[in-house]
Amino acid sequence: MARIESTVTIARPVADVFQFLLDLDKNLLSTDPDVESVIKTPDGPTGPGTEVRIRQKFLGRTAESVTRFTAVERDKKIEWDASVGPMRPHGVFDLEPADQSTRLTFSADPNPVGPFKLLSPLFATMGRRVWDKRLQRIKTAIESGALTAS
């Protein structure tokens, strides 16, 4: 099965990076130029069962995706399932201390549905490019202090 994997080292403690990722509803608009809106339910701390609806530009159109957090292991791992167009990815953020920094690894199986299963290698290649850029934007935002974890 085709897999997406991307890693970045962020010059901030694991706890800061972890909280930034949990605050997706607050930080995504500032780190992804294609995102138009983010709605999290329920209100309050993000944990298993929390859903985030994201409206974003995709191939010249506005599309909506839904991400549902499935597991949260403080300062170590965040897992989620999503519905993104013809894909039903299961994604994982793994966080590891690296000297005074954090090594953040994103991995996911695109899990395309129906006839799109044949395009799994293409979705993985495209996803790797998207996530390489996305992790760089997250790194820049966290390191600059422009966005703060709550």
Buried (B, 14 or more C-beta within 10 A) or exposed (E): EBEBBBBBBBEBBBBBBBBBBBBBBBBBBEBBEEBEEBEBEEEEEBEEEBBBBBBBEEEEEEBBBEBBBBEBEEBEBBBBBBBBBBBBBBBBBBBBEEEEBBBBBBBBBBBBEEEBEEBBEEBBBEBBEBBBEBBEBBBBBBBEEEBEBE
